[in-house]
Structure formats: structure tokens, C-alpha cells
């Protein structure tokens, strides 16, 4: 598994948001939610039609996200293609 130093720079770890605001605004749905660990943006996953969190990562340069799904404790760094378990 590749190493990633970006997880040392986490600014946000939790969110009460339980919807993808960009999907809601577009009248679309999502599959799962992801939290940007750089700024707290909540977006839909890459299995969702709009892939909002990936678009956010690309446009904002915040490489790390974590799952907001109940019971999931993993995070991912897009830049280093690295996974981490926060459990």
C-alpha cells in the first residue's frame, strides 16, 4: 500500500451534512457521501453519476477524503492513491 503524508494535514474530520448539496441543486441522486478532509466539503462518491467529490478534489487540490457512510472508517488520498483506516 502506498504511503501518504497528506493525512497528517487533516483539518476536518466530521460533518453533520448528510446530502450532496450539488446533487440536490441539480435534482440528482447519489450513492454514497464523502467528506473532504481539507475543507469539510461533502460530495457524492465516484459510484454516483456526478462524482462531485472527485471534481472537488481536482478543482480545489484537497487530496484526502473519508467516507461518511455509517460504520465506515476509511479514508483515501487521490494524489497518492493511498488508503487509511481511521478505526
N, C-alpha and C positions, 0 to 999 in steps of 0.2 A: 504494500500500500504506500503510495507517495506521501511524503511529509508535506506539511503546510504550516507556515508561520503566521498566516493570516488569522487563524483562530485566536492568537494572542492579542489581537486588536479588536475584539468584540466590544461593541458599545451598547447594544440592545440584546436582551435575551428572551424577553417575554412580551406578549401583546394580548390585549383583550379583544382585538379585532377578529371576527370570525366570518369574514366575507372578503372576496376580492372586489374592492371598490371599482376597479377598472372594468371588470366583467359586469358588475351591476350597472355601471354607467352605459355600457354597450348593449345591455339587455341579453347578456350571455351567461352561461353557467361555467362552473369549474369542477375539477375532480378533487384536488387536494390543495391545501394552502401552505405556503412557505413564508418564512419571516426573514427579511434581510437583517443580518447581524451588524451591519454598518450604520443603518439609519432607522430601522423599525418598519420599513415598508412591508406590507402584506400583499402578496400576489399569488396567482394561481401557478400550479406546477407545470412541468413540461408535458405531462399527460393530458393537460387541459387544452382546449382548442386555441386559446390565445397566448399561452406561455408567458404571462405577464412578468413573473419573477425573473425569468431569463432575459427578457427585454430590459428590465430594470438593471440587472447586473451589467449588461452590455452598455447601457447608456450612462450609468452612474459610476461604474468602476468599483462597486462594492462586491467583492468576490464570494463572500460567505453567506450562507443561508442555513436555516434549520427548519425542520418540519414543525408545523403547528397542529398536526393531527394528534388526537388523544392517544397517549401511550407510546408515541414515537419519540425517541431521544437522540436521533441522529442529526448531524449537520454535514454540509457539503461545501467544498471550495471549488468554484468553477474554474478559477485560474490554474490551480494545481491539480485538478481532478482528484481531490482527496476527500475521504470521508472521515468523520469523527463521531464517536458515541459519547454523548454528554451524561450518560447514566452514571 
